Amino acid sequence: MIENVPGTLPFVKDGKLRALAITSAHRLPLVGDLPTMQEAGVAGYEMVGWNGIFVPKDTPPDIAGKLHDVLAKVLNSDAVKKQMADLGAEPVGNPQPEFAAFVKSESVRWGAIIREKGIKPE
């Protein structure tokens, strides 16, 4: 199965699961001996789990900007970075235009895969 690091790492550490590879493009310091999928022989493979905060499209830009600034400050604080790293997660808190471009690229990427494979909701 493919699952996120914070959700599975406790089971790996307890010996209940055996991790084979990390799906990101780089190794995680928390499990530095675990190869990436590319290192394990799956060329070009990269998939990361991510979370984001969204607001309604008619939210005033100054409100959205303030929310972003507060969240970015929290995500970039040493305490939160350490706590997330201990879980195997990497906080980003990138600028709004950069995050919007990322979301769009993910939509294009996964939309193409969904169409190619004929995936339908059940």
Sequence and secondary structure as in RCSB ss.txt:
>XXXX:A:sequence
MIENVPGTLPFVKDGKLRALAITSAHRLPLVGDLPTMQEAGVAGYEMVGWNGIFVPKDTPPDIAGKLHDVLAKVL
NSDAVKKQMADLGAEPVGNPQPEFAAFVKSESVRWGAIIREKGIKPE
>XXXX:A:secstr
    HHHHHHHHHTTSS    BSSSS  GGGTTS BTTTTT TT            TTS HHHHHHHHHHHHHHH
TSHHHHHHHHHHT       HHHHHHHHHHHHHHHHHHHHHHT    
